[in-house]
């Protein structure tokens, strides 16, 4: 059990420090929020226009008419991990708005067996304790319409807090920048994440580290690196909403999700890799919504060394009544092809209905 604990800790902790610039640093901030958006394969950078714009594109906050709050809870890895989100946003005037949000991704009640065996070599189960490992992302957003008609921008300031029991913790800081433009019912969006790179500094408790460093002889003898950097990413989106005469509508949206490195994405080079996503939302009287999407296009190498194109479909439903909206999505949370599909629910409330 002691060796299993060491493996779990240092797979999570030491891998975070293995190099200063990491490929998937702070990846919990890329999972996504809001069941409506997740059902559309997150292809909402251009169309987002509510409190959840704090996450998807802060420029969309300028469309707010009143206070809004949004909540989401999801289980991850067969209920091992918990993923929670809360967001709040409010217009400042007819040209600007601000918002805040918090994301928590955590695994709780992990057994700490580092002191299971006492100094005399006896096993004492009373020496087992529990700890949690959790990642927190706090986002502060500001958005404003530009003097040019149809243009708006938004800025995010992010504070990252990561805690691995009493063994290690870190603080990180970063910035996002978003743009939206609308012309002739076409909407365009650009979201630049971690534009200055997001910098995390770790603090490792050396005394606690020593307790587990010798659990596997000859391994974990040196302290991991204490800093990591999250590289910038970009998302480019286009959307258009079609209104029909029988009180129905169809929103069509697409995203190009870009990482500035070579990956397994369908379009990949040494400079940039692009993963496209397409989302649809069919609405009836702005009361009932049926959604679907496809994304996460990946070239996967098979056992016979041939490549196969994999993709991820998503579906969802939504209901909106008097400022209260409940959404559902069946999705592979976080676009992890090895994970099971999850049932995601989210709630959005226009707080003006209580006045």
C-alpha positions as CSV (number, residue, x, y, z in Angstrom):
1,X,0.0,0.0,0.0
2,X,2.9,2.3,0.8
3,X,4.3,1.8,-2.7
4,X,0.9,2.5,-4.3
5,X,0.6,5.7,-2.4
6,X,4.0,6.8,-3.5
7,X,3.2,6.1,-7.1
8,X,-0.1,8.0,-6.9
9,X,1.5,11.0,-5.2
10,X,4.4,11.3,-7.5
11,X,2.5,10.6,-10.7
12,X,0.5,13.6,-9.8
13,X,3.1,15.7,-8.1
14,X,6.5,14.9,-9.6
15,X,5.1,14.8,-13.1
16,X,4.0,18.4,-12.6
17,X,7.6,19.4,-11.9
18,X,9.4,17.2,-14.4
19,X,10.2,20.1,-16.6
20,X,9.7,23.8,-16.4
21,X,7.5,24.0,-19.6
22,X,5.0,21.2,-19.5
23,X,2.8,20.0,-22.3
24,X,-0.3,19.6,-20.1
25,X,0.3,22.0,-17.2
26,X,-2.9,23.1,-15.4
27,X,-4.9,20.9,-17.8
28,X,-7.9,20.9,-15.4
29,X,-8.6,24.5,-16.6
30,X,-9.2,23.1,-20.1
31,X,-12.0,20.6,-19.2
32,X,-14.8,23.1,-19.8
33,X,-17.9,24.3,-18.0
34,X,-21.7,24.4,-18.7
35,X,-23.5,21.4,-19.9
36,X,-25.0,23.4,-22.8
37,X,-21.5,24.2,-24.2
38,X,-20.2,20.7,-23.5
39,X,-23.1,19.1,-25.5
40,X,-22.0,21.3,-28.4
41,X,-18.4,20.0,-28.2
42,X,-17.4,23.3,-26.6
43,X,-17.7,25.1,-30.0
44,X,-19.0,28.3,-28.3
45,X,-16.2,30.8,-28.5
46,X,-18.1,33.0,-30.9
47,X,-21.6,32.5,-29.6
48,X,-21.2,32.6,-25.8
49,X,-23.1,35.5,-24.3
50,X,-23.9,34.8,-20.7
51,X,-22.2,34.3,-17.3
52,X,-20.3,31.3,-18.7
53,X,-18.4,33.6,-21.0
54,X,-16.1,34.1,-18.0
55,X,-14.7,30.7,-19.0
56,X,-15.3,30.5,-22.8
57,X,-14.7,34.0,-24.0
58,X,-14.9,37.0,-21.6
59,X,-15.9,39.3,-24.5
60,X,-19.4,37.7,-24.4
61,X,-20.1,39.2,-21.0
62,X,-21.1,42.5,-22.8
63,X,-24.4,40.8,-23.8
64,X,-25.5,40.5,-20.2
65,X,-28.7,42.3,-19.3
66,X,-28.8,41.5,-15.6
67,X,-27.0,39.5,-12.8
68,X,-26.5,35.8,-13.6
69,X,-25.1,32.8,-11.7
70,X,-24.1,29.4,-13.0
71,X,-23.4,26.1,-11.3
72,X,-22.1,22.8,-12.4
73,X,-21.1,19.5,-10.7
74,X,-19.6,16.4,-12.4
75,X,-17.9,13.2,-11.5
76,X,-14.7,12.2,-13.2
77,X,-12.9,8.9,-13.5
78,X,-15.8,6.7,-12.3
79,X,-16.6,9.1,-9.3
80,X,-13.0,9.1,-8.1
81,X,-12.6,12.8,-8.8
82,X,-15.1,15.7,-8.3
83,X,-15.3,18.6,-10.7
84,X,-17.2,21.7,-9.6
85,X,-17.8,25.2,-11.1
86,X,-19.5,28.4,-10.0
87,X,-19.7,31.6,-12.0
88,X,-21.2,35.0,-11.4
89,X,-21.4,38.0,-13.7
90,X,-23.1,41.4,-13.8
91,X,-23.3,44.3,-16.3
92,X,-21.6,47.5,-15.3
93,X,-23.4,49.7,-17.8
94,X,-24.6,49.2,-21.4
95,X,-21.1,48.8,-22.7
96,X,-19.2,46.8,-20.1
97,X,-19.5,44.0,-17.6
98,X,-17.5,42.0,-15.1
99,X,-17.6,38.4,-13.7
100,X,-15.9,35.9,-11.5
101,X,-15.7,32.1,-11.4
102,X,-14.2,29.3,-9.5
103,X,-13.3,25.8,-10.7
104,X,-12.3,22.9,-8.3
105,X,-11.0,19.6,-9.5
106,X,-10.2,17.3,-6.6
107,X,-9.8,13.8,-5.3
108,X,-10.7,13.5,-1.6
109,X,-10.2,11.0,1.2
110,X,-7.0,9.4,-0.2
111,X,-5.4,7.0,2.2
112,X,-2.0,8.1,3.5
113,X,-0.1,4.9,4.5
114,X,3.3,6.4,4.8
115,X,3.3,5.8,8.6
116,X,1.5,2.5,8.5
117,X,4.5,0.6,9.8
118,X,5.9,1.9,13.1
119,X,9.6,2.0,14.3
120,X,9.4,-1.6,15.5
121,X,8.2,-2.9,12.1
122,X,4.6,-3.5,13.3
123,X,1.6,-2.7,11.1
124,X,-0.7,-0.2,12.9
125,X,-3.8,0.7,10.9
126,X,-4.6,3.5,13.3
127,X,-1.6,5.3,11.8
128,X,-3.4,5.6,8.5
129,X,-4.7,9.1,7.7
130,X,-6.7,10.8,4.9
131,X,-5.7,13.6,2.6
132,X,-7.0,15.4,-0.5
133,X,-5.4,16.6,-3.7
134,X,-7.2,19.5,-5.3
135,X,-6.7,22.1,-8.1
136,X,-8.5,25.5,-7.9
137,X,-8.9,28.0,-10.6
138,X,-10.1,31.5,-9.8
139,X,-11.0,33.8,-12.7
140,X,-11.7,37.5,-12.7
141,X,-13.1,38.9,-15.9
142,X,-13.8,42.3,-17.4
143,X,-15.4,43.0,-20.8
144,X,-16.2,46.1,-22.8
145,X,-17.6,47.0,-26.2
146,X,-15.2,48.8,-28.5
147,X,-16.1,52.0,-30.3
148,X,-16.2,50.0,-33.6
149,X,-19.7,48.7,-34.0
150,X,-20.0,44.9,-33.4
151,X,-16.6,44.5,-31.6
152,X,-16.1,43.7,-28.0
153,X,-13.2,42.4,-26.0
154,X,-12.6,40.7,-22.6
155,X,-9.7,40.0,-20.3
156,X,-9.3,37.3,-17.7
157,X,-7.0,37.3,-14.7
158,X,-6.5,33.8,-13.4
159,X,-5.2,32.6,-10.0
160,X,-4.3,28.9,-9.8
161,X,-4.1,27.1,-6.4
162,X,-3.0,23.5,-6.3
163,X,-2.7,21.4,-3.1
164,X,-1.4,17.8,-2.7
165,X,-2.2,17.1,0.9
166,X,0.5,18.2,3.2
167,X,3.2,17.2,0.7
168,X,3.1,20.1,-1.8
169,X,1.2,23.2,-2.9
170,X,1.5,25.8,-5.5
171,X,0.3,29.3,-6.7
172,X,0.0,30.2,-10.3
173,X,-1.0,33.4,-12.2
174,X,-2.0,33.9,-15.8
175,X,-4.1,36.0,-18.3
176,X,-6.6,35.3,-21.1
177,X,-7.8,37.6,-23.8
178,X,-10.9,37.3,-25.9
179,X,-12.5,39.1,-28.9
180,X,-15.9,38.9,-30.5
181,X,-17.3,40.5,-33.7
182,X,-20.8,40.4,-35.1
183,X,-21.9,41.3,-38.6
184,X,-25.0,40.4,-40.5
185,X,-26.0,37.8,-37.9
186,X,-22.6,36.1,-38.2
187,X,-20.5,35.9,-35.0
188,X,-16.8,35.5,-34.8
189,X,-14.7,34.8,-31.7
190,X,-11.1,34.6,-30.7
191,X,-9.9,33.3,-27.3
192,X,-6.2,33.4,-26.4
193,X,-5.6,31.4,-23.2
194,X,-2.5,31.9,-21.0
195,X,-1.3,34.6,-23.4
196,X,1.7,35.5,-21.1
197,X,2.1,31.8,-20.2
198,X,0.7,30.8,-16.8
199,X,3.5,30.5,-14.2
200,X,3.2,28.1,-11.3
201,X,5.5,28.0,-8.3
202,X,5.5,24.9,-6.1
203,X,6.4,24.6,-2.4
204,X,7.4,21.1,-1.3
205,X,7.4,20.1,2.3
206,X,10.8,18.5,2.6
207,X,10.1,16.7,5.8
208,X,7.0,15.1,4.4
209,X,8.9,14.3,1.2
210,X,11.6,12.4,3.2
211,X,9.0,10.2,4.7
212,X,8.1,8.7,1.3
213,X,11.3,9.3,-0.6
214,X,12.7,5.9,0.5
215,X,9.5,3.9,0.1
216,X,10.9,2.6,-3.2
217,X,14.7,2.2,-2.7
218,X,16.8,4.3,-5.1
219,X,13.8,6.4,-6.4
220,X,12.5,9.9,-5.6
221,X,15.9,10.9,-4.0
222,X,15.9,14.4,-5.5
223,X,13.3,17.1,-5.0
224,X,11.3,17.8,-8.2
225,X,11.5,21.1,-10.0
226,X,9.6,23.9,-8.2
227,X,8.3,25.8,-11.2
228,X,6.2,25.1,-14.3
229,X,4.9,27.1,-17.2
230,X,1.6,26.6,-19.1
231,X,2.0,27.4,-22.8
232,X,-0.5,29.7,-24.7
233,X,-3.4,28.2,-26.6
234,X,-5.8,29.8,-29.1
235,X,-9.4,29.1,-30.1
236,X,-11.1,30.6,-33.2
237,X,-14.8,30.3,-33.6
238,X,-17.7,31.2,-36.0
239,X,-21.4,30.9,-35.4
240,X,-24.7,31.8,-36.9
241,X,-28.3,31.5,-35.6
242,X,-31.1,30.8,-38.1
243,X,-34.6,31.8,-37.0
244,X,-37.6,30.1,-38.6
245,X,-41.2,31.1,-38.8
246,X,-42.6,28.3,-36.6
247,X,-40.9,29.5,-33.4
248,X,-37.9,27.3,-34.0
249,X,-34.2,28.2,-34.4
250,X,-30.9,26.6,-35.2
251,X,-27.6,27.7,-33.9
252,X,-24.6,26.4,-35.9
253,X,-21.1,26.9,-34.4
254,X,-17.6,25.7,-35.0
255,X,-14.3,26.1,-33.3
256,X,-10.6,25.6,-34.3
257,X,-8.8,24.7,-31.1
258,X,-5.0,25.3,-31.5
259,X,-2.0,24.3,-29.5
260,X,1.4,25.6,-30.5
261,X,3.1,22.2,-30.5
262,X,2.9,18.9,-32.3
263,X,0.1,16.6,-31.1
264,X,-2.2,13.8,-32.4
265,X,-4.7,16.4,-33.6
266,X,-6.1,15.9,-37.1
267,X,-4.1,18.8,-38.3
268,X,-0.6,18.8,-36.8
269,X,2.8,20.4,-37.4
270,X,5.8,21.4,-35.4
271,X,4.4,24.9,-35.2
272,X,0.7,24.4,-34.4
273,X,-1.8,21.6,-34.0
274,X,-5.5,22.2,-34.8
275,X,-8.5,20.2,-33.4
276,X,-11.8,21.3,-35.1
277,X,-15.2,21.1,-33.3
278,X,-18.7,21.5,-34.6
279,X,-21.8,22.2,-32.5
280,X,-25.6,22.5,-33.2
281,X,-28.4,23.8,-31.0
282,X,-32.0,23.4,-32.1
283,X,-34.4,25.6,-30.1
284,X,-38.2,25.8,-29.8
285,X,-39.8,29.0,-28.6
286,X,-36.6,29.7,-26.6
287,X,-38.0,27.1,-24.1
288,X,-36.6,23.7,-25.1
289,X,-33.2,23.0,-26.7
290,X,-31.7,19.9,-28.3
291,X,-28.0,20.0,-28.8
292,X,-25.3,17.9,-30.4
293,X,-21.6,18.2,-31.3
294,X,-18.6,16.4,-32.5
295,X,-14.9,17.2,-31.8
296,X,-11.7,15.8,-30.4
297,X,-10.5,14.6,-33.8
298,X,-7.3,12.5,-33.1
299,X,-5.0,10.4,-35.2
300,X,-4.5,7.3,-33.1
301,X,-1.8,4.7,-33.9
302,X,-3.1,1.2,-33.8
303,X,-1.3,-2.0,-32.8
304,X,-0.3,-2.7,-36.4
305,X,1.2,0.8,-36.7
306,X,-1.6,2.1,-38.9
307,X,-3.4,5.3,-38.0
308,X,-7.1,5.6,-37.3
309,X,-9.1,8.8,-37.0
310,X,-11.0,9.0,-33.7
311,X,-13.6,11.6,-32.8
312,X,-16.0,12.3,-29.9
313,X,-19.7,12.9,-30.3
314,X,-21.8,14.7,-27.7
315,X,-25.5,15.3,-27.1
316,X,-27.6,17.3,-24.7
317,X,-30.9,18.9,-23.7
318,X,-31.9,22.2,-22.2
319,X,-35.0,23.8,-20.6
320,X,-35.4,27.5,-19.9
321,X,-38.3,29.1,-18.1
322,X,-38.6,32.6,-16.6
323,X,-34.8,33.1,-16.3
324,X,-34.0,29.6,-14.9
325,X,-32.2,27.3,-17.3
326,X,-31.3,23.7,-16.7
327,X,-29.0,21.9,-19.1
328,X,-27.9,18.3,-19.5
329,X,-25.0,16.8,-21.6
330,X,-23.8,13.3,-22.2
331,X,-20.2,13.8,-22.9
332,X,-16.7,12.4,-22.4
333,X,-15.7,15.0,-19.8
334,X,-12.4,16.6,-20.6
335,X,-12.1,15.0,-24.0
336,X,-10.2,12.0,-22.6
337,X,-10.9,9.0,-24.9
338,X,-10.0,6.5,-22.2
339,X,-12.6,7.9,-19.8
340,X,-16.3,6.9,-19.6
341,X,-19.0,9.2,-20.8
342,X,-20.5,11.3,-18.1
343,X,-23.9,12.7,-17.3
344,X,-23.4,16.5,-16.8
345,X,-26.0,18.9,-15.4
346,X,-25.7,22.6,-15.0
347,X,-27.9,25.4,-13.8
348,X,-28.0,29.0,-14.9
349,X,-30.2,31.7,-13.2
350,X,-31.0,35.3,-14.1
351,X,-31.1,36.8,-10.6
352,X,-33.3,39.6,-11.9
353,X,-36.3,37.3,-11.6
354,X,-36.2,37.7,-7.8
355,X,-36.7,41.4,-7.8
